[in-house]
Amino acid sequence: MLAETIFSAVSVAGLGIAAITAYRKRFLAAARIAAYSLVPLGLVMTGAVEWAFDTVFSPTAWAGFGVLGAAWLLFMSTRAIERRKAGRKEATEGARPDAVAAPAASAPALGQGQRGATPKPQAKQGGDDFSDIEAILKKHGI
């Protein structure tokens, strides 16, 4: 009941300030002040102020907010775990998806870029890993 009285008093004071502003021939500012001052009165008349104060001082409402927070926390943690698993799955499978062959095609869809092109040399296995690097460095004169 006290909150409704305070909100109504604030509205009346705002309307008084709007009247003084209109008297000074600043009608646009007066209309804006009147609009802002009518908001608390509208909240009192709709019962939103009473509902808000009942919610603030209600232990059941706070328990409900706690349950909503726990549900949100569970939801976000499960999403984070799913993303982490998906990232690990991509890392183990590799960045390139498997090639898919068309039913009547003779070559895979993600195979070589152009037909008749020479294939790129494959990396050599074993101890010759640095021979490619040495050849590139020699080519550039390093």
Secondary structure, 3 states (H helix, E strand, C coil): CHHHHHHHHHHHHHHHHHHHHHHCCCHHHHHHHHHHHHHHHHHHHHCHHHHHHHHHCCHHHHHHHHHHHHHHHHHHHHHHHHHHHHHHHHHHHCCCCCCCCCCCCCCCCCCCCCCCCCCCCCCCCHHHHHHHHHHHHHHCCC
